[in-house]
Each structure stands twice: as C-alpha cells, then as structure tokens.
Amino acid sequence: MPQRSHLPPCLSLGALMTYPVEYVPDFDAELLDMAMRLGLDTLIQRVGGLQGVMDDWDQVLSGGEAQRVCIIRAIWGRPQAVVMDETTSALDLDTERMVFELMTAMGMAIISVGHRPSLKAYHDFLLDMTCRTARMSPLQANDTLCP
C-alpha cells in the first residue's frame, strides 16, 4: 500500500474500496463493518452510502479518508501479508491503532516503512537500512526511527 493510492473516478464508494475486484453489493455488511471500524461512517453518509458515485474522488476525500479507503481495498481480499509505505501518515494515532488492530485481528503479517515512533508498537522487528547495509533485529523500546 503506497502513501497515496490511485482513486479511479466514477466508481461507487463500495467499488472504490474493492477495486480492482468487482464490487458485489451482497458483501455490503462486511464492507460497512470494515469502514465503520476505521471511522468512515461520516464519509459513507456524506456520499450517499456505498452506492454513492463521485466523478473525482481526489476532490472528495481528505488525505486520511483516502488512506483508509485504500487500506480497506488492500485488505479486502484477506491477504496473508501487507506491505505499507507510510500508509498511515495522514491518520491520527487512534485511527492508526484501529488500522493495525484490524489487520492483526485478520491474521496478516505487516511490513511497513514509516517514520512515526507510534509504528513501533505494531512491529516486532526493525530493519535498519543505512550506509548501504541492512540489518534486521528485534525491535527495542529505545530504537529510533529515521526522521
């Protein structure tokens, strides 16, 4: 998952959350549950539900909303692992926690790139890539992340 994902125009919110997999309204309850757990209830109301269609989602979604929609898109198919590139940078710490708790509850291995110290709470190992070397070690409470 990149920091900023592609938001195809003229799709319903539900289709945007499941893209590129075809959106099937039969799964609305499950999709709504994920969206509500990530605090997207206001967005769902604002755009008229999962069936709401927008011409340009980039103009409609805040940075945090876009990140949460794309997080749902990435985990919708229940992958065994996710790779995140500053995917929670536009989220507040409580929402970031909800994202990681949801993925952990779904049993996903999480690999992430980030600079926020809060990310340390969700990982077991630190991969330090400096001076053309890479070193992986168990994450310690006093480890610092690069700014």
Secondary structure, 3 states (H helix, E strand, C coil): CCCCCCCCCCEEHHHHHHCCCCCCHHHHHHHHHHHHHCCCHHHHHHCCCCCCEECCHHHHCCHHHHHHHHHHHHHCCCCCEEEEECCCCCCCHHHHHHHHHHHHHCCCEEEEECCCHHHHHHCCEEEEEECCEEEEEECCCCCCCCC
